Amino acid sequence: MKVFTSAVIVQPPVSQWGQIQEIRQKHDKAYARWMPHVNLLYPFVPEAQMASLIPQLTKALADIQPFEVNLHDFSHFNHGRSNTIYLEPKTNPEQALQKLQKALESVVPFCNDQSMKSETGFTPHITVGQATEVVRTRNMENFRKEYQPIKWTVTEVCLIAREGDQPFEVKYTIPLGQTNTTGHDFVSAQESESKNGNDVRIMASGPQTDFDRVVTKVSKWLQGLAHEKRPKSLEKLEKSMQPLCRYQVSEMSVEEAEAYLREEGYLEVQLDGKLKYLNSPQTNSHYNANSRTEPNEIQAVRTRLRAWVTQPKNEPKTRDKLHNCLYHLTLSKRSIPTQDVVLELQEQGLITMKEGNGWEQATLVYNF
């Protein structure tokens, strides 16, 4: 099973995002969702399955040593009426990104979308915008006038995921050239960014709560903005960060959702593995007795599952497609108060507030 809410990427250090993000903010429709990146595997497996793949991915990358990437010039893909403008990575040694992508794909060969996009195979790129042909030519000329080449050493790959409409976040990083594939053979996103000196000050390593993840997301977003683009007042900051403070959580696993539909008689898995959908439950409800003691979020998910499965058009033919649908049905929307996030950013010393005409009008000073 693969989903469009996760990927394996390499990304430049956050300290070098500035000029890339300035271009993307104006020209890339995916600016709010994606960090600057080279997609290696996308779509990828759901976030819940990532950890189980890490030993295999680590082993696949054991023979690949860190390499240098140079983002020197722009190029484009032509799609007929539109174009994708991208920064073209050059590597030392040559074809290093292609070799890296091939090694990762060998672990999950069904995640081969990136290598199947063209007859020439995998084409590494960092998208910076979209444009028609006439506009594309003008934009690329303008980009080249001010752009300064970026160079960095790739030492790891990042496994990223997102929830609903939220931006992608780094969930795990796997170092290149690591021979030990047992025990703790990967590091958390927090540990990696601190170790690599990416100029991102985030919370100490360890299990992150939803609140921690939102604070980290807001912190990265602010540090990725050019200084003049950062909100000047607390009122503007809270308004701008509202979308980042919303997130989704999965109330149950897809296996639990499938088991519920089967036990309730909405779904049968036949001996040949084929799925059979029933318009109404064929057994007495197994969950009704306990439904009053379940959290409201779980009850809401069960209601969504029942409503979904009884619609004739909602009959995915394979188990993977069924699980993909169930995953989205199990999600619930949550949010963290923006004021709580601001207080945490202050506590971490990332921002300082100068008194203004009331709390909302306070002037902000960014300490990074």
C-alpha positions in Angstrom: 0.0 0.0 0.0 1.3 3.5 -0.9 -0.2 6.9 -0.2 0.4 10.5 -1.3 0.8 11.6 2.3 4.3 10.3 2.7 7.6 10.3 0.8 11.4 9.7 1.0 13.4 12.7 0.2 16.7 14.5 0.5 16.6 18.2 1.4 19.1 21.1 1.6 20.0 22.3 5.1 17.4 24.7 6.4 20.0 27.4 6.7 20.2 27.3 2.8 16.4 27.4 2.2 16.2 31.3 2.0 16.5 32.1 -1.7 14.7 28.8 -2.7 11.7 29.7 -0.5 11.6 33.2 -1.8 11.1 31.9 -5.3 8.7 29.1 -4.3 6.5 31.4 -2.2 5.7 33.4 -5.3 5.7 30.7 -8.0 5.2 27.2 -6.5 1.6 26.1 -5.8 3.0 23.4 -3.4 4.9 26.0 -1.3 2.8 25.6 1.8 2.8 21.8 1.8 6.3 20.8 0.8 9.8 21.8 2.0 12.5 22.3 -0.6 13.3 18.7 -1.6 14.2 16.0 -4.1 11.6 13.2 -4.2 13.2 9.8 -4.1 10.2 7.7 -3.4 6.7 9.3 -3.7 4.1 8.1 -3.1 5.4 6.0 -0.2 4.0 3.7 2.5 1.7 5.1 5.2 3.5 6.7 8.2 2.4 3.8 10.5 4.5 1.4 8.4 7.7 3.5 8.1 9.4 2.3 11.3 9.1 -1.4 10.2 11.0 -0.6 7.0 13.9 1.3 8.5 16.2 -1.7 9.1 15.8 -2.7 5.4 16.3 0.8 4.1 19.3 1.3 6.3 20.9 -1.9 4.9 20.1 -0.8 1.4 22.0 2.5 2.0 25.0 0.9 3.7 27.2 1.0 0.6 26.2 4.5 -0.4 28.5 7.1 1.0 27.7 10.8 1.6 28.0 12.9 -1.5 28.0 16.5 -2.6 25.1 18.2 -4.4 25.4 21.5 -6.3 22.3 23.5 -7.2 23.7 25.7 -9.9 21.1 26.2 -12.5 17.4 26.0 -13.4 15.7 23.7 -15.9 12.1 22.7 -16.7 9.7 19.9 -17.6 7.2 20.7 -20.3 3.7 19.4 -19.8 2.1 20.9 -23.0 0.3 23.9 -21.8 2.3 24.3 -18.6 5.8 23.9 -17.3 7.4 22.9 -14.0 10.5 25.0 -13.3 13.1 23.3 -11.1 16.6 23.5 -9.7 18.8 20.8 -11.3 21.0 19.0 -8.9 24.5 18.1 -10.0 26.3 15.6 -7.8 29.9 14.5 -7.1 30.2 11.7 -7.8 27.9 11.8 -10.9 24.6 10.0 -10.8 24.8 9.8 -7.0 21.1 10.7 -6.5 20.1 8.1 -9.2 22.1 5.4 -7.3 20.5 6.5 -4.0 17.0 6.3 -5.5 17.6 2.9 -7.0 18.8 1.5 -3.7 15.7 2.8 -1.9 13.4 1.5 -4.6 14.9 -2.0 -4.3 13.4 -2.2 -0.8 9.9 -1.2 -1.9 9.7 -1.9 -5.7 6.0 -1.0 -5.8 7.0 2.6 -4.9 8.5 3.1 -8.4 6.5 6.1 -9.5 9.6 8.4 -9.7 11.6 6.1 -11.8 8.7 5.4 -14.2 7.8 9.0 -15.0 9.9 9.2 -18.2 11.8 6.9 -20.6 15.0 8.1 -19.1 14.0 7.0 -15.6 14.5 9.0 -12.4 15.2 12.7 -12.9 16.3 14.4 -9.7 14.9 17.9 -9.3 13.8 20.5 -6.7 10.6 22.2 -7.9 10.5 26.0 -7.5 7.4 26.9 -9.6 4.9 26.4 -12.4 4.3 28.6 -15.5 3.1 28.8 -19.0 5.8 28.7 -21.8 6.0 32.4 -22.3 6.1 33.1 -18.5 8.5 30.2 -17.9 11.2 31.8 -20.1 10.9 35.2 -18.4 10.8 33.7 -14.9 13.9 31.5 -15.5 15.8 34.5 -16.7 14.8 36.5 -13.7 15.7 33.7 -11.3 19.2 33.4 -12.7 19.9 37.1 -12.2 19.7 36.9 -8.4 20.2 33.3 -7.6 23.5 32.2 -5.9 24.5 28.5 -6.3 23.9 26.3 -3.3 26.2 23.4 -2.3 25.8 20.9 0.5 26.7 17.3 1.4 23.9 14.7 1.5 24.5 12.5 4.6 21.0 11.1 5.1 17.5 10.6 3.6 14.4 11.8 5.3 11.1 10.0 5.6 8.3 12.5 5.7 4.6 12.5 6.1 1.6 14.8 6.5 -1.9 14.6 8.0 -4.8 15.9 5.9 -4.0 19.3 4.5 -1.1 20.0 6.8 2.5 20.5 5.6 4.9 17.5 5.4 7.1 16.9 8.4 10.3 14.8 8.8 9.4 11.7 10.8 12.7 9.7 10.5 16.1 10.2 9.0 18.4 7.4 7.9 22.1 8.1 7.5 24.1 7.0 4.4 26.9 4.5 4.7 25.8 3.0 8.0 26.6 -0.7 8.3 24.8 -1.4 11.6 21.2 -2.4 10.9 20.2 -3.5 14.3 18.9 -1.6 17.3 18.6 2.1 17.0 19.8 2.4 13.4 18.0 5.7 12.7 17.6 9.0 14.4 14.6 11.3 15.1 14.1 14.4 13.1 15.0 16.5 16.2 18.3 14.8 16.7 19.3 14.9 13.1 18.8 18.6 12.6 20.7 19.4 15.8 23.5 17.1 14.8 23.8 18.5 11.2 23.8 22.1 12.3 20.9 23.1 10.2 20.3 26.2 12.3 16.9 25.0 13.5 16.4 25.2 17.2 13.7 22.8 18.2 12.7 20.8 21.2 14.9 18.1 22.8 14.8 14.6 21.3 12.4 12.0 22.5 8.8 11.1 21.9 6.9 14.1 20.6 3.3 15.0 21.6 0.9 16.6 19.1 1.7 19.9 20.8 5.5 19.4 20.3 5.0 18.6 16.6 2.9 21.8 16.0 5.5 23.9 17.8 8.3 22.3 15.7 6.3 22.9 12.5 5.7 26.6 13.3 9.3 27.1 14.3 10.6 25.6 11.0 8.1 27.6 9.0 9.3 30.9 10.7 12.9 30.1 10.2 12.4 29.2 6.6 10.9 32.7 5.9 13.1 35.6 4.8 13.5 38.1 7.6 11.3 40.7 5.9 8.5 38.1 5.4 8.1 37.2 9.0 5.0 38.6 10.8 5.9 41.8 12.6 3.1 41.8 15.2 1.7 39.1 17.5 -1.7 39.5 15.9 -0.3 38.8 12.4 1.7 35.9 13.7 -1.2 34.2 15.3 -3.3 34.7 12.2 -0.6 33.3 9.9 0.1 30.3 12.0 -3.5 29.1 12.4 -3.3 26.6 9.5 -0.1 25.1 11.0 -1.8 24.6 14.4 -4.5 22.4 12.9 -3.7 18.7 12.5 -5.3 15.3 12.2 -5.0 12.1 14.2 -5.9 8.6 13.3 -8.4 7.3 15.9 -7.8 3.7 15.0 -5.6 1.6 12.7 -6.8 0.5 9.3 -6.7 -3.1 10.5 -9.1 -2.1 13.4 -11.4 -0.3 10.9 -11.5 -3.3 8.6 -12.1 -5.7 11.6 -15.0 -3.5 12.7 -16.7 -3.6 9.2 -16.2 -7.4 9.0 -17.5 -8.1 12.5 -20.5 -5.8 11.9 -21.3 -7.8 8.7 -20.6 -5.0 6.2 -17.6 -6.7 4.6 -16.5 -10.2 3.8 -13.1 -11.4 2.7 -13.5 -14.5 0.6 -11.2 -17.5 0.4 -9.6 -16.2 -2.9 -8.9 -12.9 -1.1 -11.6 -10.9 -3.0 -13.7 -8.4 -1.0 -17.4 -8.7 -0.9 -19.4 -5.6 0.3 -22.9 -6.0 1.8 -25.4 -3.1 1.8 -26.6 -3.8 5.3 -25.0 -5.6 8.3 -25.5 -9.4 8.3 -24.8 -9.9 12.0 -26.0 -8.4 15.2 -23.9 -5.4 16.2 -20.9 -6.4 18.2 -20.0 -2.9 19.3 -23.4 -1.5 20.4 -23.1 -2.7 24.0 -19.8 -0.8 24.5 -20.5 2.2 22.3 -21.6 4.4 25.1 -18.3 4.0 26.9 -16.2 4.7 23.8 -14.7 8.2 23.3 -16.8 10.4 21.0 -14.1 10.4 18.4 -14.2 6.6 18.1 -18.0 6.7 17.8 -17.7 9.3 15.1 -15.2 7.2 13.1 -17.5 4.1 13.3 -20.4 6.3 12.1 -18.3 7.5 9.1 -17.3 3.9 8.3 -20.9 2.7 8.3 -22.0 5.6 6.1 -19.2 5.1 3.7 -19.4 1.3 3.3 -23.1 1.3 2.5 -22.6 3.5 -0.6 -22.4 1.3 -3.7 -19.7 3.4 -5.3 -17.4 2.9 -2.3 -16.3 -0.6 -3.1 -12.5 -0.7 -3.6 -11.4 -4.0 -5.2 -8.1 -4.7 -3.4 -7.1 -4.7 0.2 -4.5 -1.9 -0.4 -7.1 0.4 -1.9 -9.5 -0.5 0.9 -6.9 0.4 3.6 -6.1 3.6 1.8 -9.8 4.7 2.0 -10.1 3.5 5.7 -7.1 5.5 6.7 -8.7 8.7 5.7 -12.0 7.8 7.3 -10.2 7.2 10.7 -8.8 10.7 10.8 -10.2 13.4 13.2 -9.4 17.1 13.1 -7.7 18.7 16.1 -6.1 22.1 16.8 -3.7 23.7 19.2 -4.5 27.2 20.5 -2.1 29.7 18.7 -1.5 31.5 22.0 -0.2 28.3 23.6 2.3 27.9 20.7 3.4 31.5 21.0 4.1 31.0 24.7 6.1 27.9 24.0 8.2 29.8 21.3 8.9 32.4 24.0 9.8 29.8 26.5 12.3 28.3 24.0 13.8 31.8 23.4 12.9 31.8 19.7 10.8 34.9 19.9 10.7 38.0 22.2 7.8 40.4 22.5 8.1 44.1 22.9 5.1 45.8 24.5 2.6 47.3 22.2 -1.0 48.6 22.4 -2.3 45.4 24.0 -1.2 41.7 23.6 -2.2 41.4 20.0 -0.3 44.5 18.9 3.0 43.5 20.6 6.1 43.8 18.3 8.0 40.6 17.7 11.7 40.0 17.7 13.0 36.8 16.2 16.1 35.3 17.9 17.4 33.2 15.0 
